[in-house]
């Protein structure tokens, strides 16, 4: 769906077919809510169909360089979070690098230690990572990172050409979830009862997961039904 189509669907579901009658949302306000809802829907889907949001990137390391910028050193522009980093070798038994918190670096690196392939990694900042031991050689594509992509905002109604994204990078089956979650925000503002709309969201989410799931790779969709019911 295009962003305009999603706005129309929200209004149809809310039984309000005209723009901005007294007390309701304008197009600009709905655009903002749809962008918020994209994050909510991605979070919910990523728990069950992580493969859809997973991307990979070969990483090159530089002699004696410990900290690397995700955006400028690794040229990853759609980064949300790393899933794992592994040695970029053909052997299927290659183990992922150990994830470390900065406070635990001293357990795995002594002053002056270097390695052709580091053993551990962690976040230095939200846009940079460190490796231990410090790389002992400049190597191209020595590591392979698997990460979750960040979905861009819906910032245009008609064009799919970057950077104007009209059709969301969510699976088409999940587009209705954007409208339903936006409607939840609408109801919160109006202090309406959310039980029905929350139940509808869970039902659609379950259907999307069933359509897109890979056997053996996700949690049972029945777990969705075990979530605590909202208080009336």
Backbone bond lengths (Angstrom), bond angles and torsions (degrees), N, CA, C in turn:
res aa  C-N    CA-C-N  psi(-1)  N-CA   C-N-CA  omega(-1)  CA-C   N-CA-C  phi
1 X - - - 1.465 - - 1.529 110.64 -
2 X 1.317 116.71 147.53 1.454 122.04 170.02 1.534 108.67 -80.44
3 X 1.327 114.89 163.43 1.464 118.92 -178.30 1.527 111.44 -60.49
4 X 1.329 116.73 -39.57 1.458 119.45 178.26 1.516 112.25 -62.58
5 X 1.333 116.44 -38.18 1.460 120.14 177.40 1.517 111.28 -65.20
6 X 1.329 116.02 -37.64 1.460 119.63 178.14 1.525 111.09 -66.15
7 X 1.337 116.90 -40.27 1.475 119.59 176.76 1.527 110.63 -60.68
8 X 1.331 115.66 -43.56 1.462 119.68 179.89 1.522 110.94 -62.44
9 X 1.332 116.63 -40.32 1.458 119.86 179.64 1.527 110.89 -63.98
10 X 1.334 116.81 -41.00 1.464 119.92 177.52 1.525 110.19 -58.50
11 X 1.320 116.28 -45.27 1.475 120.07 -178.38 1.530 111.59 -67.18
12 X 1.337 116.34 -37.61 1.465 119.07 177.29 1.529 110.11 -63.40
13 X 1.328 115.72 -45.64 1.464 119.41 179.80 1.524 111.86 -63.71
14 X 1.345 115.48 -31.82 1.465 119.93 178.91 1.520 112.09 -85.63
15 X 1.344 116.29 -0.13 1.461 121.34 -178.95 1.519 111.68 59.58
16 X 1.337 115.42 36.99 1.462 121.29 177.47 1.531 107.30 -131.86
17 X 1.328 117.33 101.32 1.458 120.58 -170.16 1.520 113.90 -94.51
18 X 1.316 119.84 -3.67 1.461 121.70 178.53 1.514 109.41 -110.23
19 X 1.337 116.25 152.97 1.457 120.11 -177.55 1.516 111.55 -77.53
20 X 1.305 115.49 128.07 1.469 123.99 169.16 1.515 114.52 53.15
21 X 1.340 119.01 51.14 1.460 116.93 165.51 1.522 108.46 -65.53
22 X 1.265 117.96 172.22 1.468 121.11 -173.44 1.528 110.47 -55.53
23 X 1.335 114.91 124.56 1.453 120.43 174.98 1.513 115.35 88.93
24 X 1.350 119.65 -2.73 1.450 120.53 -178.31 1.526 111.19 -109.78
25 X 1.340 116.99 -176.93 1.457 121.77 -171.23 1.523 112.51 -89.74
26 X 1.323 116.23 142.95 1.465 122.30 170.69 1.518 109.30 -81.44
27 X 1.344 116.67 172.00 1.462 120.57 175.83 1.519 111.14 -59.02
28 X 1.320 116.70 -42.61 1.479 120.57 -178.67 1.520 110.22 -61.34
29 X 1.314 116.83 -42.34 1.462 119.90 179.76 1.526 111.22 -67.87
30 X 1.324 116.63 -40.59 1.463 119.68 178.04 1.524 111.35 -64.74
31 X 1.330 117.21 -35.66 1.462 120.32 177.41 1.527 110.77 -59.02
32 X 1.325 115.93 -43.64 1.468 120.21 179.66 1.525 111.02 -64.75
33 X 1.338 116.60 -41.73 1.457 120.09 -179.99 1.529 111.43 -66.33
34 X 1.326 117.34 -36.65 1.462 120.77 178.22 1.528 111.02 -64.32
35 X 1.336 116.62 -38.22 1.467 119.47 178.08 1.524 111.16 -66.27
36 X 1.332 116.48 -39.08 1.467 120.04 175.70 1.527 109.96 -63.07
37 X 1.333 115.73 -43.11 1.463 120.05 -177.64 1.524 111.72 -64.91
38 X 1.335 118.30 -30.46 1.462 119.94 176.39 1.519 111.07 -57.29
39 X 1.339 116.61 -41.44 1.466 120.49 179.98 1.526 110.51 -66.35
40 X 1.331 116.00 -40.95 1.466 120.07 -179.51 1.520 110.37 -63.77
41 X 1.326 116.61 -47.24 1.461 121.16 -178.11 1.530 110.71 -65.66
42 X 1.335 117.60 -41.52 1.458 119.44 178.08 1.521 110.85 -60.95
43 X 1.327 116.81 -43.15 1.472 120.03 178.99 1.523 110.78 -59.43
44 X 1.324 117.12 -45.69 1.464 120.61 -177.66 1.528 111.49 -66.47
45 X 1.322 117.06 -42.67 1.461 120.00 -179.29 1.524 112.15 -70.47
46 X 1.330 117.17 -35.21 1.459 120.70 -177.03 1.523 112.22 -62.35
47 X 1.337 116.92 -24.70 1.464 119.97 177.52 1.526 111.97 -67.64
48 X 1.330 117.33 -25.79 1.452 121.66 -171.41 1.530 113.69 -116.42
49 X 1.321 117.89 -32.35 1.469 121.11 178.60 1.530 109.16 -127.92
50 X 1.345 117.01 61.00 1.471 119.50 -177.29 1.518 112.85 -59.94
51 X 1.332 117.76 -27.11 1.465 120.87 -177.87 1.527 111.73 -59.21
52 X 1.340 117.23 -29.30 1.460 119.52 -177.09 1.534 110.92 -67.41
53 X 1.326 117.12 -33.32 1.466 122.24 -176.19 1.520 112.68 -98.85
54 X 1.331 117.52 -1.00 1.462 120.85 -176.07 1.524 111.13 -82.65
55 X 1.340 115.98 135.64 1.455 122.17 172.77 1.525 107.50 -133.29
56 X 1.325 116.34 165.83 1.464 119.94 179.66 1.519 109.74 -132.14
57 X 1.332 114.28 158.32 1.467 120.49 -177.67 1.523 108.88 -153.95
58 X 1.339 116.60 130.95 1.462 120.11 173.46 1.524 109.41 -75.31
59 X 1.333 116.18 137.40 1.463 121.73 -177.54 1.524 109.91 -113.72
60 X 1.309 116.38 134.10 1.458 122.11 175.33 1.520 109.85 -104.80
61 X 1.319 117.01 142.05 1.457 122.33 -178.20 1.530 110.51 -116.14
62 X 1.332 114.93 154.81 1.464 122.25 -176.43 1.519 110.34 -118.15
63 X 1.309 116.85 139.87 1.456 122.59 179.13 1.520 111.36 -49.40
64 X 1.330 115.46 125.93 1.468 124.30 174.05 1.526 113.81 66.21
65 X 1.314 117.87 9.85 1.467 120.70 177.49 1.521 108.80 -98.29
66 X 1.330 115.78 119.76 1.464 121.21 -173.76 1.527 112.65 -96.58
67 X 1.345 117.94 -36.41 1.463 122.40 -174.09 1.528 109.46 -110.79
68 X 1.338 116.62 135.55 1.463 122.31 -176.59 1.523 110.61 -130.84
69 X 1.325 116.27 136.73 1.461 121.81 174.99 1.527 109.34 -78.21
70 X 1.318 116.64 131.53 1.459 120.72 -178.94 1.523 110.99 -65.56
71 X 1.331 116.97 -40.30 1.468 120.51 -174.65 1.527 113.09 -82.49
72 X 1.365 118.08 -39.59 1.478 118.38 -174.82 1.520 114.23 -98.42
73 X 1.338 117.73 -34.61 1.462 119.94 177.39 1.529 111.81 -80.72
74 X 1.343 116.35 -40.98 1.463 120.60 -177.40 1.527 112.65 -100.31
75 X 1.339 117.46 -7.70 1.467 122.97 176.52 1.527 112.40 55.90
76 X 1.344 116.27 40.34 1.461 121.51 174.74 1.518 107.52 -101.60
77 X 1.317 117.17 112.69 1.467 121.17 -174.58 1.525 113.08 -103.11
78 X 1.342 117.83 -13.80 1.465 120.40 -179.43 1.521 110.71 -112.01
79 X 1.328 116.50 34.78 1.462 122.62 -172.43 1.521 112.28 -79.06
80 X 1.345 115.60 133.27 1.463 121.26 171.52 1.524 110.30 -111.92
81 X 1.343 116.66 -56.94 1.467 120.55 178.23 1.525 109.12 -161.24
82 X 1.337 116.65 145.13 1.458 120.01 175.90 1.525 110.28 -74.54
83 X 1.320 115.96 137.42 1.462 121.44 173.80 1.519 110.18 -89.85
84 X 1.350 115.76 -47.92 1.458 121.02 175.48 1.519 108.63 -164.61
85 X 1.338 115.62 159.88 1.460 122.98 175.33 1.517 106.91 -127.74
86 X 1.343 116.59 128.68 1.463 121.08 -175.17 1.520 109.64 -129.29
87 X 1.348 117.66 157.41 1.467 119.69 171.77 1.527 109.34 -61.33
88 X 1.306 117.56 137.97 1.463 121.47 -176.53 1.529 109.55 -87.70
89 X 1.330 114.51 74.56 1.462 121.39 -179.44 1.524 108.34 -126.69
90 X 1.335 115.93 165.17 1.459 120.73 -176.49 1.526 112.66 -79.09
91 X 1.335 117.15 -23.34 1.460 119.83 -176.72 1.523 110.21 -63.29
92 X 1.320 115.65 128.57 1.463 120.15 -178.45 1.520 112.13 -69.53
93 X 1.357 117.02 -18.99 1.459 119.07 -177.39 1.530 112.99 -87.69
94 X 1.321 117.98 6.33 1.463 120.24 179.23 1.529 109.91 -59.25
95 X 1.325 115.88 127.48 1.461 120.70 -175.46 1.527 110.78 -89.81
96 X 1.339 116.74 143.13 1.462 119.30 176.59 1.521 111.04 -61.90
97 X 1.324 116.12 150.22 1.459 120.06 173.59 1.524 108.96 -63.13
98 X 1.312 115.63 147.20 1.458 121.16 179.45 1.523 109.84 -69.66
99 X 1.337 116.81 131.58 1.465 119.80 175.71 1.523 109.02 -83.53
100 X 1.336 116.29 132.42 1.461 121.85 -175.89 1.522 111.41 -127.21
101 X 1.299 115.68 143.25 1.453 121.07 165.68 1.528 107.80 -82.50
102 X 1.349 118.03 148.01 1.477 119.24 -177.99 1.519 114.11 -52.08
103 X 1.315 117.41 -34.15 1.471 120.26 -177.80 1.534 112.59 -68.05
104 X 1.348 116.12 -16.15 1.464 119.41 -177.29 1.527 113.56 -100.84
105 X 1.337 117.06 5.05 1.466 119.37 -177.76 1.524 111.11 -58.90
106 X 1.320 117.46 -38.72 1.461 120.79 -174.04 1.534 112.05 -61.98
107 X 1.336 117.15 -21.02 1.456 120.16 178.46 1.525 112.64 -72.59
108 X 1.344 116.41 -18.17 1.452 119.65 -171.40 1.534 113.72 -126.17
109 X 1.317 117.57 -1.44 1.455 118.88 -179.96 1.521 110.35 -145.08
110 X 1.310 114.92 128.88 1.450 121.20 173.29 1.519 108.61 -102.11
111 X 1.310 116.96 159.25 1.455 121.68 -179.97 1.522 109.65 -58.11
112 X 1.313 115.92 127.63 1.458 120.73 178.21 1.511 115.04 90.31
113 X 1.369 118.05 -7.53 1.469 120.16 178.84 1.521 110.68 -67.77
114 X 1.310 116.00 138.91 1.469 121.70 174.16 1.522 108.22 -136.26
115 X 1.326 115.84 161.80 1.464 120.16 178.97 1.517 109.29 -152.43
116 X 1.341 115.86 147.54 1.460 118.34 175.95 1.523 110.77 -65.81
117 X 1.325 115.97 -40.59 1.467 121.80 174.69 1.518 107.59 -125.86
118 X 1.334 118.57 116.41 1.463 120.93 -179.65 1.524 111.67 -58.13
119 X 1.336 114.83 159.26 1.462 120.78 -179.45 1.522 112.66 -101.47
120 X 1.329 116.42 -21.69 1.458 119.41 -177.00 1.515 112.07 -142.79
121 X 1.331 115.66 162.51 1.465 121.41 178.94 1.519 108.74 -149.84
122 X 1.329 115.85 164.63 1.463 120.93 176.66 1.508 109.65 -167.97
123 X 1.319 116.31 172.33 1.460 121.08 178.72 1.523 110.27 -84.45
124 X 1.337 115.85 123.12 1.467 121.40 172.72 1.518 109.33 -80.79
125 X 1.330 116.57 -46.40 1.467 125.09 172.56 1.516 106.33 -140.59
126 X 1.336 117.06 -175.40 1.463 118.80 179.51 1.527 112.00 -68.45
127 X 1.350 117.91 -17.61 1.465 121.44 -178.85 1.515 112.72 -118.86
128 X 1.325 117.68 14.85 1.465 118.81 -179.35 1.521 110.28 -148.72
129 X 1.338 115.03 154.56 1.460 120.98 178.72 1.524 109.41 -130.69
130 X 1.330 116.05 158.16 1.466 121.50 175.98 1.523 108.80 -118.03
131 X 1.347 115.85 158.75 1.457 121.78 176.59 1.516 109.51 -127.76
132 X 1.337 116.11 144.72 1.467 121.81 174.85 1.524 108.92 -136.53
133 X 1.338 116.97 144.65 1.459 126.20 -15.96 1.535 111.83 -58.72
134 X 1.313 115.21 162.16 1.462 121.08 179.23 1.528 109.97 -58.45
135 X 1.337 118.07 134.94 1.471 120.66 -178.97 1.528 112.31 -52.79
136 X 1.315 115.60 131.45 1.465 120.75 -178.95 1.510 112.88 -97.88
137 X 1.323 116.78 9.35 1.465 119.69 -178.94 1.526 108.40 -163.35
138 X 1.330 116.28 147.57 1.466 120.71 173.09 1.526 107.95 -79.75
139 X 1.339 115.93 122.67 1.453 120.56 -177.17 1.523 110.50 -138.78
140 X 1.308 116.84 135.24 1.460 122.18 179.25 1.527 110.30 -90.34
141 X 1.327 116.45 128.43 1.459 121.61 175.59 1.508 114.79 62.52
142 X 1.350 117.45 31.03 1.463 120.42 -176.26 1.526 112.34 -73.55
143 X 1.332 117.19 -23.84 1.462 121.72 179.80 1.529 109.85 -122.08
144 X 1.329 115.67 159.04 1.459 120.98 174.44 1.524 107.99 -128.90
145 X 1.325 115.98 124.52 1.464 121.26 -178.49 1.517 109.71 -105.10
146 X 1.316 116.03 136.26 1.455 122.70 171.72 1.521 106.82 -108.19
147 X 1.329 115.61 125.51 1.450 118.67 -175.89 1.522 110.73 -138.65
148 X 1.330 115.24 163.65 1.458 121.60 177.17 1.524 107.93 -95.20
149 X 1.337 115.98 131.45 1.458 119.33 -176.93 1.518 111.46 -81.17
150 X 1.327 115.14 150.21 1.456 122.16 174.71 1.529 108.70 -92.79
151 X 1.319 116.53 127.90 1.455 121.34 -179.69 1.526 109.30 -82.58
152 X 1.334 118.08 128.57 1.471 120.25 -179.69 1.518 112.05 -71.11
153 X 1.320 115.70 158.59 1.455 120.63 176.86 1.518 111.62 -63.70
154 X 1.317 115.70 153.56 1.464 120.96 171.31 1.523 106.75 -82.03
155 X 1.332 116.96 97.00 1.466 119.30 -172.33 1.514 112.99 -114.08
156 X 1.343 118.20 16.14 1.456 120.83 177.95 1.519 108.06 -155.15
157 X 1.326 116.13 153.24 1.451 120.12 -176.64 1.520 114.09 -99.12
158 X 1.327 118.48 -18.45 1.462 119.37 -169.81 1.517 115.24 -126.81
159 X 1.320 118.71 -22.79 1.462 120.28 -172.14 1.518 111.58 -112.97
160 X 1.329 116.20 135.09 1.461 121.16 175.73 1.524 112.08 -97.22
161 X 1.331 117.50 3.06 1.460 120.37 -177.86 1.531 110.40 -77.67
162 X 1.341 118.04 131.70 1.465 120.27 177.90 1.520 110.69 -57.80
163 X 1.368 117.37 145.54 1.465 125.23 -0.81 1.525 113.26 -89.87
164 X 1.322 117.55 13.59 1.465 120.85 179.59 1.524 109.01 -86.63
165 X 1.318 116.03 106.56 1.458 120.83 -176.21 1.514 108.85 -105.99
166 X 1.323 116.03 114.85 1.462 120.02 -179.82 1.520 110.63 -100.26
167 X 1.311 117.19 -50.10 1.456 120.82 178.42 1.526 108.95 -84.22
168 X 1.323 118.47 125.59 1.467 119.41 -176.47 1.513 111.97 -65.13
169 X 1.324 116.10 147.87 1.459 121.30 177.93 1.522 111.83 -83.15
170 X 1.313 115.64 24.36 1.447 121.28 169.48 1.525 107.67 -89.81
171 X 1.342 117.99 156.32 1.459 118.47 176.63 1.522 110.93 -58.41
172 X 1.331 116.00 143.13 1.462 119.81 -176.29 1.521 112.03 -56.20
173 X 1.335 115.70 -33.45 1.463 119.31 179.89 1.519 112.60 -61.91
174 X 1.355 115.96 -22.19 1.462 120.31 -175.05 1.521 113.86 -97.49
175 X 1.330 118.28 0.29 1.458 119.58 -176.67 1.525 112.09 -59.54
176 X 1.332 116.71 -35.67 1.455 118.94 179.87 1.522 111.48 -63.45
177 X 1.342 116.68 -28.73 1.464 119.36 178.08 1.520 111.52 -62.52
178 X 1.341 117.65 -33.25 1.463 120.59 176.70 1.528 110.36 -60.02
179 X 1.330 115.86 -45.18 1.461 119.51 -179.62 1.522 110.93 -66.54
180 X 1.329 117.19 -40.84 1.464 120.70 -178.88 1.525 110.80 -65.18
181 X 1.343 117.19 -43.30 1.464 118.81 179.85 1.526 111.20 -68.15
182 X 1.335 117.15 -37.25 1.467 119.69 175.01 1.523 110.35 -61.44
183 X 1.319 116.14 -39.79 1.460 120.25 177.24 1.524 110.92 -63.36
184 X 1.332 117.74 -35.01 1.472 119.93 176.36 1.526 110.80 -61.32
185 X 1.339 116.46 -41.66 1.464 119.45 177.73 1.527 110.63 -64.28
186 X 1.310 116.00 -39.03 1.458 121.37 176.78 1.529 110.11 -58.76
187 X 1.333 116.46 -47.54 1.459 121.25 -177.75 1.528 111.18 -66.92
188 X 1.342 116.68 -34.03 1.462 119.39 177.69 1.518 110.15 -61.29
189 X 1.331 116.48 -42.17 1.460 119.69 179.58 1.522 111.25 -63.73
190 X 1.334 115.54 -38.66 1.461 119.95 -179.42 1.525 112.52 -84.16
191 X 1.350 115.68 1.18 1.465 121.81 179.38 1.530 111.23 57.15
192 X 1.326 115.08 38.02 1.453 120.49 178.84 1.526 110.18 -85.24
193 X 1.332 116.23 162.72 1.456 121.36 176.51 1.521 109.56 -69.97
194 X 1.341 117.09 125.88 1.464 121.82 -173.55 1.524 113.74 -97.52
195 X 1.326 117.79 -0.76 1.463 118.83 -174.13 1.520 112.75 -58.25
196 X 1.316 117.56 -47.08 1.462 121.02 -176.82 1.521 111.85 -65.88
197 X 1.329 116.65 -44.85 1.459 120.24 -177.50 1.531 110.83 -69.14
198 X 1.350 117.38 -35.15 1.462 119.94 176.46 1.527 111.21 -66.32
199 X 1.319 116.21 -39.99 1.458 119.87 177.85 1.527 110.73 -64.46
200 X 1.332 116.59 -40.73 1.458 120.49 177.94 1.531 110.96 -63.02
201 X 1.333 116.38 -40.36 1.470 120.39 178.28 1.520 110.25 -61.26
202 X 1.326 117.71 -45.13 1.463 121.03 -179.57 1.527 111.67 -63.18
203 X 1.339 116.27 -39.09 1.462 119.83 -179.85 1.531 111.18 -65.08
204 X 1.334 116.51 -43.53 1.459 119.53 179.52 1.527 110.50 -67.91
205 X 1.332 117.33 -41.06 1.465 121.62 177.42 1.523 110.28 -58.61
206 X 1.310 117.04 -43.99 1.457 120.55 179.18 1.523 110.94 -61.68
207 X 1.331 117.46 -42.80 1.456 121.18 179.37 1.532 111.87 -63.07
208 X 1.337 115.95 -41.69 1.467 120.16 178.89 1.521 110.42 -62.44
209 X 1.317 116.63 -43.57 1.463 120.88 -179.10 1.522 110.69 -63.72
210 X 1.332 116.53 -41.46 1.461 120.23 178.62 1.526 111.30 -62.57
211 X 1.329 116.79 -37.77 1.461 120.70 -179.72 1.521 112.62 -70.48
212 X 1.337 116.81 -31.62 1.464 120.18 -169.95 1.521 114.10 -112.09
213 X 1.320 117.62 -0.82 1.455 119.72 -174.32 1.516 111.46 -71.28
214 X 1.339 114.74 151.27 1.458 122.26 174.51 1.524 106.87 -105.66
215 X 1.330 119.18 127.81 1.463 121.14 -175.72 1.521 112.60 -51.21
216 X 1.314 115.45 128.63 1.450 120.78 175.44 1.502 115.73 78.81
217 X 1.336 118.93 1.55 1.457 119.74 -173.47 1.517 113.50 -109.56
218 X 1.345 118.05 -4.25 1.461 119.41 -178.21 1.510 110.22 -132.18
219 X 1.314 114.88 164.35 1.453 120.26 173.74 1.516 109.94 -69.17
220 X 1.299 115.85 157.13 1.457 119.55 178.81 1.512 110.32 -61.03
221 X 1.330 116.14 135.45 1.462 119.43 178.99 1.521 110.66 -66.81
222 X 1.312 116.69 -15.78 1.459 118.69 178.52 1.515 111.80 -65.52
223 X 1.342 116.96 -19.82 1.458 119.87 178.47 1.518 111.25 -63.00
224 X 1.319 116.33 -28.50 1.463 119.56 178.65 1.528 109.99 -59.81
225 X 1.325 116.17 -37.37 1.458 120.33 -176.77 1.516 112.13 -75.15
226 X 1.342 116.89 -12.70 1.450 120.30 -179.56 1.520 113.48 -87.98
227 X 1.348 116.98 -3.03 1.455 120.59 179.96 1.531 109.70 -64.28
228 X 1.332 117.73 143.38 1.466 120.01 -179.30 1.518 110.71 -57.87
229 X 1.318 115.71 139.87 1.464 120.18 176.78 1.513 109.77 -72.36
230 X 1.336 116.65 145.46 1.443 121.48 179.10 1.516 110.08 -69.32
231 X 1.300 115.24 144.14 1.460 119.62 178.46 1.502 111.05 -69.32
232 X 1.285 115.62 139.47 1.461 119.77 178.36 1.534 109.23 -81.22
